[in-house]
Amino acid sequence: MMNLLAADVIGKFYTFLWPMLRISAMLLTAPLFAQAAFNLRLRIMLALVLTWLVFPLHDWPVLDPVSSAGFKEIFNQVAIGALAGLVLQVVVAAVVVAGQSAAASMGLSMASMIDPNMGTVPVISQFLFLLTSLVLVSSGGHAILLTLILESFRTLPVGTSIMNAEALNLVLRWSSMIFLGGVLVALPVMIALLFVNIGVGIVSRAAPSLNVFSLGFPAAIVGGFLVLFIFLGSMVGRMEWLWVSAFDVVRDLLGVPRG
């Protein structure tokens, strides 16, 4: 009787392991869930709850994790969850690049903060990161991500590999959005400050006695913050477009139909 009970518990554990691995890998890499404020206990609790909810909805194979097939499946489940989260991290990286570009144009690249998640970043990047996190939460992106990862167990059942050329090409092509998205978000500030610098150069040529550094540095800071305030709405719109595009890539990656 004890042997039968132990075998049943081990079998349940082997089947419970697969959804737990995919969900846990997603929570370790996805924005918001991967933040230091979302500590390890909360991640484990949320992963257990989501796994418990999805467990009765599918049939799970019984694989020994220490066997070759089980080890391969562990890598596969972690890859599925991690890639889904890393696709969304591209948006965060694009916003950080936008903040770094804007800070360099404004002369505020020296004003930096040590962030536990991103390292040393300019304060403009920190502000834009908080702004894009609010855009993600206000649009229900966290709920959409959880829905997609739970739906992926139907489109990518346990035993289906995601490590193929098509999926890797999709992720690599999307990673270029780090630079393109960063430029799109920071473009209003960069263009406005370009004209400010041109104006300062013209003034310095017309009046060589003026100190260009004492005039240009405050003008760039004031002009940068003014443009940032004026175009904040359009920058939020670009961030929202980046999140929508990222979720479309996650849908294509996991095979979840759009709509």
N, C-alpha and C positions, 0 to 999 in steps of 0.2 A: 504493500500500500504506500509506504514511504517512497519507494523507488518510482512508483507510478506518479505520485504527486510531484516529486523532484523533476521527473522528465517533462511533465506538463508545464511546470514553471519555467524550465529552461527553454522549452519550445515557444512559450509566450514571449519570453525575453528576446529570443532570436527574431521573432516577427515584429516585436515592438521596437527593435533597434533600428530598422531601416527608415521608417518615417522620422524617427527621432534624429538621426544623423543629418538628413536633408534639411529639416527645419532648423536644427542647431547651427549648421553651417551658414544658412541664410541669416540668422540672427547675429552671427559673429561678423558678418561683412556688410550688411545693409545699412544705409544711413539711418540715423536716429537710434536703431537698436544696437549699433556698434559703438555708440558714444560712451565715454567713461561714466557719465551720469546714470546710464542704464547698466547697472552693475551685474556681476556674474550671477548672483542669486535670482535677480529678476529674469535674466535670460533663461536660466535653467527652468524656472517656474513656468514661464510662458511657453517654452519648448515642450514641457511635459503636458501642459493643458492642451496645446494645439495637437500634439501627438495623440493624446487620449481622445480628442474629438474626432480625429480623422481615422483612427484605428478601426472602428467598426464598419467603416464605409467601403473598405477594400479587402481583397484577399491577399495575404502576404505570404511570400515563399519562406520556407524554413531552411536557412542556410547557416552553416557553421562559420562564425566570423574568423576563426583561426585557420580555416582551410583556404586554398588558393582561390576558389570561386568566391568565398566570403570576403576575403581581403580585397579582391577586385571590386566587389560590390560596395564595400565601405568607401573605397576611393571614388567610385562612381557617384554615390549619393552625396558625398561631401563636395564633389565637383559641381553637381547640379545646384545645390544650395549656395555654394560660394560664388559661382558665376552669376547667378541671379542677383546677389547682393552687390557684386563688383560692377555690374552694368550700371546700377544706380549710383555707385560711388564716382562714376565718371562725371556726373552732374556736379557733385561736390567739388571735385578737382577742377572742373571748368570755372566754377564760381571763385575758387581760391586763386586761379590764374587771373581771372578778371580783377579781383581785388589787388593782386600784386601789380598788374599793369596800370591800374588807376592810381595806386599809391606811388609808383615810380614816376608817373606823369605829374603828380601833385607835389612831389618831393617829400612824401611821407613814408618812404620805404624804410627809413630808420626807426619810425615809430611802430614797433612790432610787439607782439605778445607771444608768450609761450603757451601754446594750446596742447593739452595732453593727447589730443587725437591727431592733430596735423603738424605738430612741432612749432617752430617759430614762424609766425605769419604776420603780415602787416595788419594794423587795426581795421583797415578798409576790408580786407579779406574776412576778418572775423565778423564784421558787421554784415557783409553780404552772405556769409555762411549762415548766420542766425536768421537772416531774411529768407533765404531759400528753404531753410528748415521750417519756418512758419508757413511758407507757401505749400510745402509738401503736406504738412499736418492739416492746414485749412482746406486743402482740396481732397482730403481723405486718402492720400497716397499710401499711408501706412496700412490702412485697411485693404487697399487694392493689392498691395504686395503680399499680404497674408492670404488673400483670396487666391492670388496666382500660384503661390507655392503649394497651397492645398489642392488647387485644381490640377497642378502638375502631376499628382499621383495618378490621375486618370489618363493624361496624355503621355506621360513618361512613367509607366509603371516600373516597379523595382525589377531589375534585370535588363532594362533598356539603357544603353550607353549614350552619353551626350558628347563624349570625346570623339568628334568627327570633324572633318575638314570644314564642313558647312558651318557648324556652330563656332568653331574657332575663327573662321573668316568674319563671321558676323560680329563677334566680340572685338576683333582687331580693327575692323572698319569703324565700329562705334567708338573705340577709344580715341580716334582722331578728333572727336567732339570736345575733348579736353581743351584743345587749342582754339578750335573754331567757336565753341560755345563761350570760352573766355573772352575772345575778341568781340563777339556779338554783345555780350553783357556790358563790357567796358567801353564799347565804341563811342557812345556819346561823350563820356568824360575825356577820352583820348583825343577825339577830334576837337572838342572845345578848347582843351589845353594846348593843342597844336596852334590854334589861332592866337591864343594868349601869348604863347612864346614868340610867335611871329610878330605880334604887336610890340612886345618888349624889345625884340631885336630892332624893329624899325625906330622905336623911341631912342634906343641906345645909339643908333647911327645918327639920328637927328640931333641928339644932345649927348655928345661923348662924355661930358662932365658928370653925367648921372651915373650912380653906382648900379650896374645891372643886377648884381646879386641881391642888393637890398631892396630893389624894386620888383624883380621877377619872382623871388621866392614867395613873398606874401601874396602877390597877384595870382600865382599858380594855386596856392592853398585856398584862397577865398573863391577864385573862379571854379576850382574843382568841387568844393562843397556846394556851391550854388548850382552848378550843372548836375551834381549828384542828386540834389533835392528836386530840381525841376524834372529830371528824366527818371525819377525813381519808379514811377508808374510803368513806363515802357520797359525798364529793366526787370521789374517783377513779371511783366508779360513774357519776356524772353526766358526767364527762369521757369515759368509755368510751361512754356513750350518745350524746354529741355526735359522737364519731368515727364510730360506726355510722350515725347519721343523715346525716353528711356524705358517707360513701361511698355511701349510698343515693341521695343527690342527684346525685353524680357518675355513678352508674349510669344514672339517669333522663336526665341531660344527654347522656351519650354513647350512649344507647340500648342499653346492655348489660343483658340480662335479670337479674333478681335470682335468688338461689338458689345 
